[in-house]
């Protein structure tokens, strides 16, 4: 599932292609699930002729700021943003990407394409788990308002963070996945930061000492920050990251740097961790 870095890379792609430009055409394919019942004709009519004033993101939600209102894009499990502009076709190089920008071809599973003269941005989603919807402002959207602080842009300071953890008895892995607690962290990022911080994923959040809580906060800052800095290109993630060996469930790698690598279920999700190091 695209997590904060992948969504931020997609937002930057949209921003580079469309901000400051008038949407000369919008192409929406019929999909009652992705568009939540809004007819494609209504979507196209609402978007065509509007200027993209900017873009924004909190956690895994991103949006386009228009002359009138905002357009939210949520990639879900398998959604992707493609730049189809002739001569600059590209996609975010995240792990197991299921969609690629191919010159001269309409991508499979197209849901929405936004055109501003020669600039073209597409939203594709093969499993239809993404969502596209409109709101007057980000703050007027109840889904946006329910999100916690952004794990990259608004990471709490040390004292605030310690207080947030101290009030919660849930396993720390499950808490990190709770978008109402901290927005943007998904399964691979949670496992990565917990290993860097040397914290067991099933520890109760409130059981972390002040030093452990700070180690986790710094790990979030550094891991998320690096992934964002390389535009979520997994081939540029540090070779020592758990990311490179965590996949595959019970059939994945057995070791991480010579230590046993276990896969358990924590918070309802498969969790890769290193018992020798995470206490």
QUIMO-V605795 format. One record per helix or strand. SS is the DSSP state (~ for helix, > for strand). FROM is the first residue (numbers start at 1). TO is the last residue. If there is no record, write none. Layout:
ss=[SS SS]
from=[FROM FROM]
to=[TO TO]
//
This chain:
ss=[~ > > ~ > > > > > > > > ~ ~ > ~ > ~ > ~ > ~ ~ ~ ~ ~ > > > >]
from=[4 22 25 40 51 61 70 80 90 110 119 131 138 142 149 158 171 172 182 187 204 205 210 234 243 249 255 259 262 269]
to=[18 22 28 47 58 66 74 83 91 116 124 135 140 145 150 166 171 177 183 197 204 207 229 236 246 251 256 260 266 273]
//
